Amino acid sequence: MFLSANNIIELSGLFLALIFLLNDRNKIWKSQILFLMAVSAIELTGRYYRIVIQQNNSWIYNLYLLLEMGFVNAIFYAFFKNYVSGRLYVIAGATLFIIIYIIEITNHGISGFNVISDTLISVHFCICSLLFYYQLLKSDRYEQLSKLPSFWWVNGILFFYFGSVACDLFFTQLFAIPNNLRSDIYVILNLLIYSSWSYAFLCRYQQRKQFN
């Protein structure tokens, strides 16, 4: 079977984004559709290179790192609308990422995967998530978290990238385990982030309908 479990999860997330966000006038939320389209296309292309034509696909995921950092960072920047320190951290994290990314590409070329950049992204987004929670705690505005789209979107980010950091720390041990436990863990992490995001899309849809 060409489609992996991750591909199916990603395509399902895209399908739900189309249902709930297609008519959304907010650029932040509607951009989720384009991002998920890009993610699905990149993942399918990477799988095609690895399985069908059996060629190195690291360069595909190196390019994806740029999209990943750019998009998620932009969303956090938007979420930190009234939190100056949060926005400054987002900018600082992006700057550091660009520096490390360029150094890695210079050292091994586009064909070698940027491991340090990938780990940096995971740590950076975990910190962004914690800053978002701190912003909510300090806010004087009452929010019903069970129906707050941004809260569930950030939850998905924290689940996924915290798990990614753990996988990076124990990469050698996980890869040595039979049946490649690391791949199974990433299926679970993908399920967590897309479940949280899908619920965020639903909350956004309900929020939009409420104010229309």
Buried (B, 14 or more C-beta within 10 A) or exposed (E): EEEBBBBEBBBBBBEBBBEBBEEBEEEBBBBBBEBBBBBBEBBBBBBBBBEEEEEEBBBBBBEBBBEBBEBBBBBBBBBBEEBEEBBEBBEEBBEEBEEBBEEBBEEBEBEBBBEBBBBBBBBBBBBBBEBBEEBBEEEEEEEEEEBBBBBBBBBBBBBBBBBBBBBBEBEEEBEEEEEEBBEEBBBEBBBBBBBBBBBBBBBBBEBBEEEE
